Amino acid sequence: MKIVIIGGSGLIGARVAAILRAAGHAVVAASPRAGVNALTGEGLAEALDGAQVVVDLANAPSFEDAAVLAFFETAGHNLLAAARAAGVGHHLCLSIVGVDRMPDNGYFRAKLVQERLIRESGLPYTIIRATQFLEFLDGIAAAGTEGDTVRLSPGLFQPIAADDVAAIVAELALAPPRNGIVEIAGPERAPLDGIVARHLQAKGDPRKVVSDPEARYFGGRVEEFSLVPLGEARLGGIGLEEWGRLATRG
């Protein structure tokens, strides 16, 4: 089977490509560096020719509100049009748990637009909403740092390892389209501030994590259940401590 991965060289894309290639599929890891640009449309028709499945893992180069919206709207239109023209039978996209519950987060608003374009495209599709990746815990800590203090929300958090995300994405790419949403999350649910505090302590990071209900999550206000699945979800198997040990071993 020919499978095109948009964003195929990224954190998740490279892992998904390796899994699918090992299973014997013809994988095109599409990215601007490889001459395939969803934002401009360059190379899309050639890359998608003969493809049965498209996996959209692309990310915006800028997280500024207007720029990220323009990226997902334009790239979404281009990719979906090319997929329809190529007769693609399954369009799979990675999105975010809680994307519809944090309207003051510009990135979330843009991903919601991307989801709408997919649902209205007429293509058979699967949208996978994932919780935040464990690999981004350092970035979350940095965003909340003021001096030697890290201010973070006590809202619930359920981060998932990139390896688990990739395994589930690869599995669902080979499955029939759901024409709906699948939510995935890590095995442990706990307050955001507590998870980051444990992560920093395990690294020997001296910063102190302070619980602050008013702390924003990349611009968005966090309620208790903003960042975790509200219903049934597929759970990864790699928890915080195991992920930390794996990351340390490199």
Secondary structure, 3 states (H helix, E strand, C coil): CEEEEECCCCCCHHHHHHHHHHCCCEEEEECHHHCCCCCCCCCHHHHHCCCCEEEECCCCCCCCHHHHHHHHHHHHHHHHHHHHHHCCCEEEEEEECCCCCCCCCHHHHHHHHHHHHHHCCCCCEEEEEECCEHHHHHHHHHHCEECCEEEECCCEECCECHHHHHHHHHHHHCCCCCCEEEEEECCCCEEHHHHHHHHHHHHCCCCEEEECCCCEECCEECCCCCCCCCCCCEECCCCHHHHHHHHHHC
